[in-house]
Amino acid sequence: MNIKKVKIALAGNPNTGKTSLFNALTGMNQRVGNYPGITVDKKIGFFQLNDETKVELIDLPGTYSLNPGSLDEEVVLKVLTDDSKDDYPEILIFVADATNLKRNLYFYSQLSDLGIPTILALNMVDLVEKKGIHIDVDLLSKELDTPVVFLNARKGVGIDELKAAITNLKPKKKSCSIDLHKIAPKFLPNIKKAINEDRDYIAWVKAVQKNIPQFIDPKEKENILNTISSLNINVERLKIKETIARYQYVNHILKKVIDHDANEDQTITGKIDKIATHKVMGYVIFFFIMIFLFQAIYSWASIPMDFIDSSFSSFAVYLSNALPEGPLNSLISEGIIPGIGGIVIFIPQIAILFAFISIMEDTGYMSRVVFIMDKLMRKFGMSGKSIVPLMSGMACAVPAIMSTRTISDWKERIITILVTPFITCAARLPVYSIIIAIIIPNETVFGFFNIQGLVLMGMYLLGFLSALLSAAIANKFLKIKASGSFIIEMPSYKIPYYKNIGLDIIEKTKAFIFDAGKIILTLSIVLWVLASYGPNDNVKNASNIVKLEKPELSGVKLNNEIASYKLENSYIGHFGHFIEPAIRPLGYDWKIGIALISSLAAREVFVSTMATIYSVGSSNDSDGLTIIKRMQGEINPNTGKKVYTFAVGWSLLIFYAFAMQCMSTIAIVKRETNSWKWTIVQTVFMTGVAYISSFIVYQILK
């Protein structure tokens, strides 16, 4: 049987439940990539419509209209107007918030005029009922000349009806919702002729943008500009006329199909917002939510983390004993297994972090955070829009910096890009966790607050305050005129849907682990080679040399001394000693220096590097000591004291809080700013702040 393949796109305003519908239709059968040549996420999923038809579903970025002010919005315009590309859909599903049809139907009317067969999916039917809104679906379908389906995507209600509507979809009879020729009788025919486009609204929407989109062919762009100039047309005035005409069209329909519209101030959402967005209580609530998050990261994750840590250590010892002696045994038990274990151990904490962020987004609370933070952010040269990249930076700076493309004002955007790496990302979490576990006691205060959790929250707060201070400095020195405005929609509060959150945790954790895993596996092998071989015969003859120099040693002590001697005389040992003078003022030895350099690839590599180094640098008789215990027991041979003292631990925490320690972040800053100048300034500034701050902290605490 030949399976027919259909390409369908999901479109709609932000916060209308597109993601819920996408997850309900595709489940785990989805992937995330990028649109060609740009860094905007392209989310694609697949599902079986029926026995004969398989659907490729594209989840377009949420936007409010076809007049793009950001790259996300420009992507929507490009995908839906360029039928020569692979992304062009055969069917469009417009997901609308049924409780706010006026705003949603404006965008729907634009999309329906593009000529793509369209289905209107009215989501959040449960909230419609609660608010006492009555929508005549049959009449709405007749007025719009399109199938209309009621959905509760979070609970899977209406999915079968939506699939039936897709199967039975017929071409639309009406050509356009409004009469564009009436709005601009001379303009439209001339533009269609200039760019050789038969479809009215596609010609219109390409021509009336404030800035002609980048994807428009240069020759077409030239013809558009020449036509506008020859006709002496003010395209902004045309857009205003179009907007008025569309809202008149929408209002005319809504008067017929809606019986009652509740007062938002009387809803639960309105009552909660009086507290959640209060100028004082809003900050207090957000602060306590953050405290709860960081307590959970330590308290809830401790048991699975201990299990993973001990399991990998035991597995390394088992393989060491089970495999024949030789380089392969050493590579696997001392290099690969400890290296991978050094990142897998943090899956529980990373999953909890992503879960909390996902819950805040799914409930609608994240929009409130954006709103209450706007006034604060304005003082530092940013706006409430900047809080989204900054909050996203808690997961990873790379997508966070990508998300600044939704900020239309260049000054606000460049400041946000420059300071986002200060935000503590998930890659820093493994570093913080292991150092805090070494130097901070696992105790509680006031019978509830875990001290380690409070310190971790302090590190996140330090990152956020550093970002604000750096933004204030950048705002003062950047001689760029700011012109942006701040608009945020407050969606209704919703109970978080476990399936959405679960898929989000799996997708983001998997991406984090596998992306980091590629780097870690490669570096673990490289580090093992560098730590197992040296530039001379000292490594090969280590056993004889140590026995000759220290004949009094025997048993485990002798084996440990031989392993330590091998490591110090290896390639990596020589390199570590070479850079040690530069980092000694910070309290670091040559082993820590190696980890600092290797973590330039990715911050979390610090932990796996230490795991590899300490595995190679100790005997196989260590009886499965975990990486934390190895680091806690490490002794400085020159002083006879522990390497990881309170002062050294805090010096490392401060260094990683401020340093630009990720090549991926450096690369994405270059790409997003299209300038080496900003990239170099940012890297030098952050590294300088990290070094000086760590030096001061160590010298004070030692």
N, C-alpha and C positions, 0 to 999 in steps of 0.2 A: 504494500500500500504506500502510495506517495503521500508524504506528510506536507501539507501546505504550511508555509511560514508567513506570519503576519507581523509587521512592525507597528507597535502602538506606543504613543508617548503619553505620559501623565503630566498635566500642567495645572497651574492654579496659583493662588496667592499663598504667601507663607502662612503657616499655622492652620492649614485647612484639613490636615490629615492625609496628605499625599503619601508620606512615609508609611503610615499605618496601612493604607490600601496597597502600596507596593509590597510590603511584607506579607500582607494577607494573601495576595495573589501569587507571589514567587517563593515565599518561605525562605529556605536556605539556598535556593537555586539562584544566586545573584552574585554579582562581582562589581568592584569599583575600579575605575581607571580614570583617565583624563581625556578631555576632548583634544583632538589633534592640535599640537602646537601651543596649547595653553594649559594652565594649571587648575582649571575649574574641574571639579569632580564630575565624572560621568558614571552614573549608577545604572546598571543594566541587570535585568532579571528575566527569567524564562518560566512559562507555565503552559500547561496543556489546556487549550480551550475546549476541545472535543477530540474525538478519535482521529479526525482528519486534519486538525489545525494546531500548530504550536505557535505561541506568541513570544516575541522578543519585546520586552517592556522597558522603555527608557524613562527614567524619572528625571524630568527637567528641573532645574533650579526654580525655587519659588520666587515669583515676582508679581508686581501689581499691574503692569501694563506692558505694551509692546513699544514703549518709549524708554529705551535702556539708559540708566544712569550709572551702571556698573558692568563689569565684564560678565558676571553671572546672568544679568538680564540680557546682555548682548548675545549670549549663547542661545537663549530661548528664541530671540529674533532670527538668528542665523539658521538654527535647526528647522524652524517652522516656515521659512521663506525660501530656502534653497533646496529645491526638489532634485538637484543633480547630485547631492551627497548621500552617503549610505545611511546617515542618521535620520533622513526625512521620513516621517511616519505616514503610514497608510490610514491610520485612525488616530484620533485625539480624544483622550478622556480628560475632561475638565473637572477637577475636584473642587467643589465649592463648600464653604461653611454655610450650612442651611440657616444658621441664626443671623447671618449678615449678608443677605442676598444682594443688597444694593451695591455694595462695594465689589462683590465677587462677580456679579453679572456684567459690570462694566468691562472687566478684562475678558470675560467669556464672550461678550459681543464682538470684541476685537478679534479673538482667535477664531470664532465661528465664521468671520468674514474672509478668512484666509483661503477658504475653499476645501479644507481638509474635513472629511466626514467626522463629526464630533458627537460625543455623548456627554451629557451633563450629569455628573454624579453628585447628588446633594448629601454631603456627609454630616455626621453628628446629629442624626435624627433623634437620639435620646435627649439632647439638649433642646431641640425644637419643642418636643413635647413638654419638657419641664418649664420652658419659658411661655408656654401657652400660645405658640405661634402655629397657625393652621395654613398650610400651603396646598393649593389645588394643583397636584402634580400633573394631572391630565390636561388641565387648561394651560399650565406653564409649558408643557411639551408642545401643545398646539400653537401657542403664541411664538415660541422660539423655533418651531419646525425642527425639533431634535428630540431624541429619546431622553427622558429624565428618569433617573433611578435614585431611590432613597437608600442611603447606606449608614451603617454603623461599622466602619472599617475596623475599628479596634476589637470588636466582638465578632467580626465576620458576617454581620447581618447585611443582606442584599448582594452578596458576592455572586450568587447563582443568577440573580436577576440582571446583574451587570454583564455577566458572561453571555446571557441570552440576548441582551441588547447589542452586544458586539457581533454575535452571530447573525442577527437579523437586521443589522444597520443598513439603511438605504441612503443614497445621496440626498443632500438637502435641496429643497426646491427654491428657497429664497437665495438670492445672490449676496445681498448685503443687508445688515441690520439698519443702516442709515444711508441716505442718498448723498454720496460723496460729490457727485456732479453738481448738486444743488449748493453745496458748501463752496466748491471751487470749480465753476463751470469751464474755465479756460485751462486751469492748472493740470487737472487730472489727465485729459486727453494728450496734452503735450508731454507730460512725464512718461506716460505709457509708450508713446512713440519714441521718446528719447532713449529709453532703456530697453525697447522692444519687449514689453511685458503686457500680456493680454489681461491679466487678472487685476482688477481695480485696486483692491486693498493692499496687495503686495507691492504694487507700484507706489501707492500712497505712503505706506509705512516706511519704505526705503528712503523716500524723498523728504519727509517732514521732520526727520531727526535734527536735533540741535547740532550734533556732530555726525556726519555721515559715517555709519559703522565701518570698522576696519575690513570686514570680510567682503564689502562691496567691491566689485571689479573696478580698478582705477579708471578705466574708460567710461564705465557706467557712472561713477562718481563725478567725473568731469562733465558728462552730459547733464546730470542732475543739476549741478551747480550753474552750468550755463543756462539751463532752462529757467531756473529760479531767478537768475539775474536778468534774463531777457524779458521776463514777465513782471519783474519788480515785485515779487511775492514775498510776504513776511510769513515764513513757515510756522513761527511760534503762534501767530494769530490763527493760522489754519488749525493748529493742534487744539487751541482753546475752543474754536468753533466745533471741532470734532468731539471734544470732551462734553461740551454742553449738549450736543445732539444725542450723544450716547446716553447720558444720564436722563434726558427727556424720554428716550426710548425705554430705558430700564424702569423709570418711575411709572410710565404708562402701563407696563406689564405688571409691575408689583401691585398696583392698585387693584388689578383684577384678580390676582392669584393669592394674595395674603389677606387673611381676615383680621389678624390681630398681631401686634408686635409689643412685646413686654418692655417695661422700663428697665434698663440695665441696672440702674441704681438700686432696684428692689431685688435683684438677683443675689445669689450667694457670692458670685464673683465680685460684684460691686461692694458688698459688705466686707469681704476679706481684704479687698484692695485698700480699703480705708486704713487698715492696719499695716498690710504688707508693703504699701508704697508710702507710708507715713514718713515725714522728713527725719524723724528720730527713730521710731520703732522699726522702720524698714531696715536701717543699718544694724540695729540690735538683733533682729531676727536672722538676717543674713550672717552675722558674726557667729551666732550660736549654731546655725546650720553647719558652718565651717568647722567649728569645734567638734561637733558630733561626727563629721566626716573623718577628721584626722584621728579621733579616738577609735573609730571603727576600723580604720586602716591598720592600726596596731593591734587592737583587742581581738577583732574577728579573724584577722589573717594570721595570727601567731601560730595557731595549731597546725594548719596546712603548710605553713612555711617551714616550721620545725620538721615536719614529716618529710617534705621534699628535700630539705637540706641534708638530713641524716640518710635518706634513701640514696641520694646521689653519692654521698661519701662512702656508704657501705657498698654500693654498686661498683665504685672505682676500686675499692679494696678487693672485692670478689673477682673482678676481671683481672686485676694484677696477679692474684693467686692462681686463677684458672688458666690464663693464657701462658704460652711458653715465654720464657724470659727473652728480652731483646728489644730493639727499637720500637716495633709495632706495639708491644705490650705497654711500653712507657708512653708512647704517643696517645694511646687510647685512655689509659688509666690516669695519666698525669696531665694530659693536654686537653683532649676533646671532652671527656666526661666532666671534669671540674669546670671547664669553660662554659659548657652548656648549662650545667647545674647552677652556675653563678647568675644566670638570667632567669631560668625556669622557676627558681625559688620565689621570684617576685610576681608571679602570675596572680596569686590571691590579692595582693595589694593593688596591683594595676586594675584588676577586674572590679574591685570595690570602688576605686576612683572613677572609672568609666561608668559604673552603675549609678553613682550619685549624680554625675553630670547628665546622664541620660534621663534620670528621674526628674531633675530640675527642668530639663527641656520638655519632657513629655507632659508634665503637670501644667506647664505654662508659667512656672515661677521664674525661669530664666529671663523672660521678657520683662518681668518686674525688676530683676536685678539690673538689667540694662537701663530701665527707666530711672530707678533711684540713684544710680551711679552717674547719670548724665551731668548733674550739677557739679559733682566733685571733679569729674573728668575735664570739664570746661576750664577749670583753673590750671590745668596742666597742658593745655593746647590740644586736647582731644574732646570727644563727645561720648554720649552713651553708646554710639555705634562701636567705639573702640573697645568697649568692655567685652564684646563677643570674641574678638581675636585674643584678648588677654585671658579670658576664661578658657578658651580653646587651647591656649598655651599650656594649661595644666595637663593636657594630654600630650601635645607635641607642638613645638614651635613651627614646624614646617607647614602643616595645614593651617595653623593659626595665622601665619604670615600670608598664606594664600588667601585666607578669608578677608584680608584687608581690602580686597578688590571690590567689596561692596561699599567701601567708603569713597564717596565721590570727590571730596575735597582733598587735594594733593598734600597740603601741609599736614592735615590731620592724619592722612594715610602714612606719610613718610615717618612721622613721629611714632605712630603705632608700630610700624615695622621695626624701627630702631630699638624700641624698648621691650617688645614682646619677648625676646630671648631671656630677659631677666626673670620672667615668670617661671616658677618651678614646674618643669615638665615631668611627665611620667618616667623619662629616661634618667632624671636626677633622683627619682624615688629610690631605686636600688642603692645608689651611693649613700644617700641620706640614711636609709634604713639600716644599712650594715654598720655605718660609722656611729650612728646614734645607739645602736644595740651594743656597741663596744664600749662607749664612754659614758652613756647615761644609764643609771640603774632602772630596771624594769619594776618600778614601784608606783603606787597610786597616792594621790594627795586628796584630802577631803573625802576619802573613801570611794571616789569615783573616777577622778581624772588621772589617767595614766601619764606619768611624767614624760615618757618617750613620745607619746602622742602629742603632748603640749609642745615639746621641742620641735617636732615635725611641723606642727601648725605654725610655730614661730618662723621656721625656715620659709614656709610658703608666704607668710606675711612679709618677711624680709624681701623676698623676691618682688612682691607686689609694690611695696613701698619704694624699692629701688627703681622699679619701672616708672613710678610716678615722679620721683625726683629727677630721673634722667629725662623724662618727658618735659619737665619744667625747664631744665637746662636747654634742651633742644628747641623748645618753644621760644626761648629768649634769644637764641643765636640764629635761628632760621629766619631769614628775611623773606618769607613767603606770605603773601596775603591769603588769609583763610576766608573761604566763601561758603562752607558747607552748612547745611541745616540738619536738624535731627528730627526724624519721624519714626515712631515705634508703635506697632499695633499690640494691644493687650488682648490676647486670646482668652477665652473662658478657661477657668480652672478645670482640669480633668483628672480623674484617678489614673495614675500611670498604668499602662498596659504591659503586663509581664512579657508578652511575646516580643513587642517592640524593643523593650529594654534588654531582653535576653539576646536577641539578634544583634543589637548594637554592641553589647559587651563582647559577644563572640567575634564579631567582625573586627572591632578595634583591637581587642586583645590579640587576636590571631595575626592581624597586620603588624602589631608591635613586636610580637614574639618572632615571627618569621622574618620580618625586615631586619630586626636586630640579630636574629639567629644566623643569617648569612654572613654578617660581618664578624660575629663572635666565633663561629666555626672556623672561618678563614684565619682570623687573628690568633685563635687558640693554637692552630697548627703551626703558624709562623712563629709565635712566641715559644712554643715547645721546642721547635728546631733551634731557635736562637738561644734558648736556655739549656739545651742539651749538648751543644757543640761549641767549640771555642776556636780562637785564632791560633792556638798552639797546642802542645800535647798535655797541658796541665789538666784539662778535663778528662782526657783518656787515662792519665796516670794519677788521678786524684786519690785513689785508694792507697797507693804506695806512698805518696807524698804526705798524706795526713797521718798515716801510721808511723812514718819516720819522724815527723815533727811532733806528734802527740802520742807517744807510745803508751801513755797511761790510760788512754780511752779504750773502751771495749763495748760490745753489745749495741744497744740502741743509740747511746751517745756517740759512739764511733760512726755508726751509719748516718746519723744526722749531721755530724761534722763533715763527712765525705760529701753528702748531698749538698750541703751549704757551700763547700769549697768548689764543687763543680759549677754551681749556679753563679758564684762570684767571678769565676774565671771564664765563663761562657761569653758568647758574643753579647748577649743582653746584659750580662754583668759589667762588661767593659763599657757599654753604652751608658748604663745607669751611673757608673762612677764618673763618666765624662760630664754628665749634666748635673751631678750632685752639688757642686759648688754653687750653682745658680739657685737651687731650691733648698739648700741647707738652712738659709735664714728663715724659711717658712716652717722649719721643723721636720722636713721630709728627708728620708734616706733614699738611696739609689733605687730601691725596689718601688717605692711610691712614685719616684720620678718616671720609671718605666710605665707605670699605670697611667700617669698623667698624659704622657705622650701618646700611648695607644688609645686613650679615650678621646683623642681628637676625632677618631672615626665616628664614635657615638659615646655619649656620656656613660651609659650603662656598662660599657666595655671595661670600665675601671674594676668592677667587681670580678668579672670573669678573668681579667688579667691577674689580679691578686690571687684568685683561686688557682690559676695555672702556675704562677711563680712559686707559691707556697707548697703546691703539690710536688713540683720538680725539686724545690729546695728543701725537702724533708725526706726521710726514709720511708720505705713502704711498710715499716712496722708501726706506723702511726695509728693503727687500729681505728681508722675511719673518722678521724677528727674532722669536724665541720669547718668551713671556711671562717666562720666567726670565731671559733675557738682557736684556730691556727693564728689568726690576726691578733686576738687577745693575748696569746702566749708568745708572740714574737718579741725577741730581746735584741736590743742594740748591742753588738759586741764591743763597741768602744766605751759605752757608759755602763753596761750591765743592767740598764733599766728597760722597761717596756717601750717598744717603738710607738705604740698608739696610746699616748698619754692624753689627758684631758685637753692640754694645750694643742697637741698635734691634731687631735680629732676635730676641735673647733676650727683650727686653721684650714683643714681640708673641707669642712662644711662651708666655710665662708668662700673658699676658692671656687668650689663648684656652684655656689649660689650666684657668683658674678661672672665667671669665665665664659667666653664664647667657645665652648668645648665640643662643637659638633660641626663636622664638615658639611652635612646636609643643610643645616641652617645657613651656613655661610653661602652655600650654592644658591639656595632659594632667595636669599636677600639680594644677591647679585641679579638673579633673574627677575625679581619683582620690581627692583628699582632701576634695572637696566643700567647700572652704574657701578664701577669698581670703587668710586670715591666713597659712596655711602657704606659699602661693604667693608672697606679698609678702615674707615673711621670707626664704625661700630665694633669691629674685631679688636682694634688697638685699644679703644676706650675700655671695653669690657675686660680684656685681659689685663690691662694696666690697673683697673679698679680691683680686680681679683687678687693680683700679686700684692699690691700695697695693703689692701685690707687684711689679707691673710698674714702678712708680715707683722702688722700692728697687733692683731689678735694673738699671734703666737708669742711675740715678745712680751706682751702684757701678762699672759696666762702661764708662761713657762716657769 
